[in-house]
Amino acid sequence: MAPTRILEIPVSVTPADAIRSFRTVCESRDWEMHRVEETRVVNRWAIIMPLTRSARVLGMVIDDKNAGGLSLRSWSFVPGSAGRGSMVSFEVPYEMDSEEWFGIFSEWCSILPRCPWKWSFWERSMIGYFIPEFRRSRIAFRNEGVDVSSWAGYVEVD
């Protein structure tokens, strides 16, 4: 197995939307892939004490030699008393060219149904307006080369 780096990002889209968009990107490149379902331990804060829970993880693993082990896993959890937080975790092989990775990542971002690093006021209020995930998300997308000042998402043409 080739060495990989893990990129975990909080996102505002659902796990199903994240996987659907990733599958679309991979199908456009004619890559072989398979789905995975796992569980992951997450913490939920109840007043001052963390409660450990397990979250259902949806994933897509690329089997094609050109991608060399690229995968996406996504899950949702309730970090506080209300609201939902979603995470995506990309496993990117080190042998993948940075330009190729940027192309895959930016295409994935562009076909998501909404901007992945922005939450509405209501969503932020439900989850917790000042939790650090909102800022971490923008920083992670910026570090991967995505222009976070503007988002030109997917527009359907009739």
C-alpha angles and dihedrals in degrees: 000000000000120000114262141187122229119224112191116186132175108230138185095224126088121258090247091055092048092051093043091053092046091050090052091052092049094046090053087059093045093239123162112237144165136206125245132195119198141151128243132194114243132176125233118194116228108187099305101339129081117230115205116225136164122241127203111247123207117199147173122207122194114226097184117113091228092063095041100205102332111162143168127209124182136184142167129222141169106245097186137004096307143007131050131263122197130202134192124201120197119195104205120187114231091228091063112105113248092231091052091048092049090051092051094044096046092046089050090051093048096054097047112113092241141011105291097210098048128079127188120249089253093052092048091048092051095048097037120286098229103039112134096237092083093059093038089056094055091045093050093050091046091050089054090056101259117142102238094183091076135018121203101189132186115301119195115225116214 
